[in-house]
Amino acid sequence: MHRVCFVLQVKKARMDEYRQRHEQVWPDMLEALRRTGWHNYSLFLREDGMLVGYLETPDFKRALDEMSRSEVNARWQREMRDFFEGDGERDPDRQLELLQQVFHLP
């Protein structure tokens, strides 16, 4: 299992709504994440809008690619696109800035 950590930047003006949206993630989105290999998935939001995501997966590229082919992910990404700083052209799941793991205490 590989540990993956990434960052994105949520627009400060949209942070409250972003939190609210994640209180009730669509059941079919949750099922798609599980089915495509996103395990122990967590999101952390700092007060300046920095979003840190963490997950464990056997193969992150495969998990990301499989999610990108799902209809529910396409809907979710369209709805979430405006919450993030960035070019506004790419879906948030294609703007992830991956962080390099430098230490792990098993």
Order of alpha helices (4+ residues) and beta strands (2+ residues): beta-alpha-alpha-beta-beta-alpha-alpha-beta
